[in-house]
């Protein structure tokens, strides 16, 4: 009787165990899901859209080569609208519903900081490619959130260098206009601490996407600064330059931190000479080393490669390099561990390796708008 | 000179707020319905103007006039498709309908025009009138002048024309209007059409001065609502007066306090007015 019960139990349990093994294997053979935690609507949609296209191109190219370990790479989109309250929900969607294995984002510093506790709780690695607030690095890696990584350089790394190498040489007085976000306020604070010998006449914050800057620019004009530092992305920066021209704020030297010295900004100016000489520090620019990528991107999306699309591509490439290095199953944990080990040279960007605070280091660029084009003045190692 | 420059900045900004807010106030006056998609009317109108002026290369006055006429039709169509089915429903249903329409319009613009901002600069927006240190583009002078003219025409229409008088009557006593045979549906449709044409004018005047983006209507919607509440919900004159006051207060807040306090000042002003006059500056419960 006992033997019969044992056989019956085995006959029931074995197929069940076998089916669990089968299910596990079939799940492992499914696609690797990369969550895109970026704004595809809202005030920063232009940024998220380009990051997503860059990621898409990298994944398509890798999938043509057979994916990773025979598994295809696919994306799941969570639109964070560059709004922390929306971003928290879209991140929860990506980790809990879409079951992303790894995420790229959140693109905006305020959203990134809001989402960091969620990825830590869910134990999902996330790689940032454009958010620049230094708080993200301070709170990542050793002693902080071990699931957060950042590929792009942060404001702490770039702004002090730009202040000393460029601003200190070019002007004696300065007004600062910064977007009223974590990124804008943090960057303005770093500049203010690193401008010895320069008189900061005013620091004003504006709402991203605000339609009218004329009252603000009239105030700046009355202060008569030698330079105007815009901590802005190109849509707002273009508005400021256009409206500055209207209120007669001409002859002031322009500086930027965000995406000011870019081809996108030039497209929004009726006359490119209005931004002649504008200088900016940035974490990447589509230069000669990225010509092949620029051509492939143009062919795929019928538009020129810009900084955000390039960083999206490099972010995906970094993840791919990390995942290729994984010996066993590709899981959230193994991807995180592989990102900590990653040590790769990415064509068009540079050498990528994350430090203790999960921050990558590669050269920064000093850019300038000159005769309607963006030129690289200097490349500075970090 | 700085004071004068800021006064002009405030008047121009106030003029834009007024063109958006007048439509909201008028629509509420005759239908007691809050149109949360009204800011998106301005966005749609701006893209229409961009299509006519930049893509179709129509002369500026014709592109502007066509934008107004198309928006007049858009306003009427919006009333028939979105508003009419919910007009007798509770306010919550109306709120969801207009908010839903707002989200639909924003996302439609993203799909059709993309996320990259568009520009529709005119020769007037590129040339400035300079007097001493004061510099203002001819486009903004046109904006201030035509806004004043538009409100004069609107005032005359509401107070002199038969349809305008009917609109005032509906805003004051709807039941009495039904009893004497006034077609309420036609009045509401007219309010939406006029509201649409006003934002069409705002787009033709303002789009050359800034970026055209799918989200451009949102900040204006909030400011316009603050203006409408301050002026007295449903009062067009109140909305216009409040818009001008708000624009000027904002400009002087930036000049003498800080840009960081602009929004706080706007809503503090609104709250102060409501404490002082609970039904707004031009104080009746409804009525255009």
Contacts between the chains, C-beta under 8 A, distances in Angstrom:
chain1	res1	chain2	res2	distance
A	40	B	115	8.0
A	41	B	106	7.0
A	41	B	107	6.6
A	41	B	110	6.0
A	41	B	214	7.6
A	42	B	215	6.8
A	43	B	215	5.9
A	45	B	110	6.6
A	45	B	115	4.0
A	45	B	214	7.4
A	45	B	215	7.8
A	46	B	115	4.3
A	46	B	116	5.7
A	46	B	117	7.5
A	49	B	114	7.6
A	49	B	115	5.0
A	180	B	260	6.9
A	204	B	254	7.6
A	204	B	258	6.8
A	204	B	259	4.2
A	204	B	260	7.4
A	205	B	259	6.0
A	205	B	260	5.1
A	206	B	259	5.8
A	207	B	219	6.9
A	207	B	263	7.2
A	209	B	213	6.9
A	209	B	215	5.9
A	209	B	216	7.4
A	209	B	218	7.9
A	209	B	219	6.7
A	210	B	219	6.2
A	211	B	16	7.7
A	211	B	206	7.8
A	211	B	210	5.1
A	211	B	211	7.8
A	211	B	216	6.4
A	211	B	219	6.6
A	211	B	220	7.0
A	212	B	9	7.7
A	212	B	12	7.8
A	212	B	13	5.3
A	212	B	16	7.7
A	212	B	210	7.3
A	214	B	9	4.7
A	214	B	12	7.4
A	214	B	13	7.7
A	215	B	6	5.9
A	215	B	9	4.5
A	215	B	10	7.1
A	215	B	13	7.4
A	215	B	250	6.6
A	215	B	251	4.0
A	215	B	254	4.3
A	215	B	255	6.7
A	216	B	254	5.4
A	216	B	259	5.4
A	218	B	2	6.5
A	218	B	5	4.8
A	218	B	6	5.8
A	218	B	9	6.0
A	218	B	251	7.8
A	218	B	255	7.1
A	219	B	2	7.8
A	219	B	6	7.9
A	219	B	254	5.8
A	219	B	255	5.1
A	221	B	133	7.7
A	222	B	2	4.8
A	222	B	255	8.0
A	235	B	117	4.8
A	235	B	211	5.6
A	235	B	213	6.9
A	238	B	117	7.3
A	238	B	211	6.7
A	239	B	210	5.9
A	239	B	211	5.7
A	242	B	121	7.9
A	242	B	210	7.7
A	243	B	209	7.5
A	243	B	210	7.7
A	245	B	128	8.0
A	246	B	125	7.7
A	246	B	128	6.1
A	246	B	135	6.7
A	246	B	136	7.2
A	246	B	137	4.7
A	246	B	140	7.4
A	246	B	209	7.7
A	247	B	5	7.0
A	247	B	9	8.0
A	247	B	135	5.5
A	247	B	136	7.6
A	248	B	128	7.0
A	248	B	130	6.6
A	248	B	133	6.8
A	248	B	134	7.8
A	248	B	135	3.3
A	264	B	116	7.3
A	267	B	116	7.9
A	268	B	117	6.0
A	268	B	119	5.7
A	268	B	211	6.8
A	270	B	119	7.1
A	270	B	121	4.4
A	270	B	125	7.8
A	270	B	126	5.6
A	271	B	126	7.5
